[in-house]
């Protein structure tokens, strides 16, 4: 495909084009070997992709997309206003606009995106569609998993994945839409059949600085240029602002406030949650989820709202919800064959940690033991807040490393301690996460619930910029074997 054709597809972002050539591949990684490649020079917070243009050319790039022309290279260049937005538009053209051949269903919010996306997938499959999934735990084409690096992939991977999905017969895609993707323009030019708003709580302040900016980013998704329909959680305080300005057909869901889709008679146990779901004051449907916790009632209502937008029958929706046995790393009860339960959860923000600990308190027969840390090079303000939450809600807290990245893990743990100390809650600090998990398993007694929070589905730990294998399902199994043998 000619560079000039790609530039035309991104004409809203293009300022000037110098030269033309045939393009057979794309990349934003200068280290990647390319076949007649187009290299996108992304200006980043720590590195500027323009610096690595010569390396990209050595590795097969024959043209560049830049914010300013580079005089030290002799290849065609396209100057644009926003490289990521241009990349999205060009990648869509390069892969033949697969998004136009499918219905995209996007879920955004701080919590609940992953579980809701799985529930939406289940509903649409029950309705007879072949469904793709894009999100934090990876991508799925039908029942086949495809690895992914981001909640919402970078545009080249995104459109390549959509093309694979479309070629495999996928007609509906259920996907998470992260605030990062919206802010950085990764989805420029993409249109969604429906968008869902789950909630807003503190997270990603390392990027957005304030909660106001974070919310405005989420809110910007609910515009006609992005979506055709919307489902909004009316119980979240921030939803009033979205509903006041929304200009697309929409429905609401909730538990506490008047809503189009709501739940009543909620019963939560360690094995799941049951409730009556009422739809537009017309249908009342009993629902029995295998997922537990009040937050999963919200996730089920959100997915039901999206299903109704797509015209799925209420009976089909409830049948699909009841078939979902679990979601990777989301309140996932591990098969440990122990008198205590071990729950894996991706709760890495204050609200998420509070939700999972509050949920297990409702059915714990013994102690609630909380094991968690906070990621390095991320929002520092949430560390003492999460310490306070665990100190208040857990009977015992074990503070340990999450992904310290380039930070000193003990400094992260000290910040968490600032929040837990005033609560008077019992705790210990064990920086090594494997040893911390061993400690938790050895202290577990009949009726206890051990919550391993923060890692969820992740299969690595990032320490000093290096990702090392660390799958907590595997770690727990190995440690229990060692404990039993000793």
C-alpha positions, 0 to 999 in steps of 0.5 A: 500500500502506498504511503500517500494512500495511508496519509490520505486516510489520516488527512485530519492529522496530516500536516505535510508529506515528503515523498512516497513509497510502498508500505508492507508493514508497520511498527512503533518499535525501532528494534523490530525487523520490518519488511518495507516498514512504516515507523511511527516516531512516538514522542513519549514521557521518557523516550522520543521515538524520533531519536530511534528513527535511524535504528528503525531504518536499519531494521527495514523502515522505508518511511516515517511518521513524525511530528517534525521532519528529520533532516538526518535521514533520507526516507519519505516522511509524513508530518502529523499533529498527533502520531498515535491518532495518525497511527490509528487512522493509518492502521485502520486503512492498512488492515482494511477497516475491519472495525466497519465489518463488526459491532464493537461494544466498549466498556470504560470505567475504573473497575469492572471493565474486564468482568463486564467484557467477559459477561457481554461476550457470554451474552452475545455468544448465547445469542448466536454471535461469534464474539471477539474479546479485547482487554486486560487478560488478553484477547480472545477469538471465539474461545482461543486466547491471543496474548496482548500487552495492553488493556486497549492495544496500540493501534497497529496491534488493535487493527491487526487483531480485528482483522484476524477476528473478522477473518475468523468470522467474528461479528461482535467484539466486546472490549475494554476501553482504557483511559490511556487509550482515549487520552493518547488517541489510540482509537482515533476514527473507531466507532462503537455500537455501544459504550458502557460506563461502570464507575470512577475511582482513584487510579492513574493519577500518575498520568492525569494528575487530578481526578477531574482530568481523569473523569473528563477523559472517560466522559469524552468517550460518550460522544456521538462521534465515538458511540451510537448507544450508551449504558450508564451506571446511575449509582456512580456520582459522576454519572450525573455529569455524563447523563446531563450532556449525553447526546446518544440513546442510552439506558441506565443500570443500578441498585440504589437509584432509579434505573432502567435495569436494576437489581433487588432481593440481592443475596451474597454467598461464598459461592455466588450471588442471586438477585431479581433483575428488573428490566424497564419495569416490564420483565423480572428475571431471577439471576443466579451468578457463580460470581460473588460480591456486590460489584459483580451484581453491577457488572451483570447489570452493565452486561445486561444493559449492553445485551439489551441494546444489541436486541438480545432477549432477556431470557437469553441474557440471564441464561448467559450470565448464569453460565459464566463460572469465573473470570481470570484473576477477578475474585477467582477462587483457587482450587487449593484443597485447603480448609481455608479459601484463597482468592486471586483478585486484580484489585490494585486500586483503593476502591477495588481493594475495598470492594473485594475485602468488603465482599469476602467479609460478608461470607468469611467464617474465619479471618480475612487475610489481605496480601497486597502491594502497590505498583512502582512508577505509578500513582503514589497517593493511593499507597497509604489509602490502600494501607488504611483500607486493608488495616480497617477491613482485614483481620491481618494484612501482609504488605509485599511487592507488586510490580516495583518496576524501577522503584525501591520496593521498601519505599513503596511498602513504607508509604503503605505502612503510613496508612495502615499504622493509624488503623491499629490493624495487625500486619507484617511486611514481607517484601519478597512476594513468594515468601509473603504468599508462603507466610499467608498459606502457612497461617491459614486456618479453617474458615479463613479467606486469603485474598491475594490482591493486585496481580490477578491474571498477570504472570510476571513481576516487574523488578528494575525494568525486568519482567520475571515469571510470576504466575500466582496460581502456579506459585500457590500450587508450588508452595502448597506442595512444599508445605505439605511435603514438609 
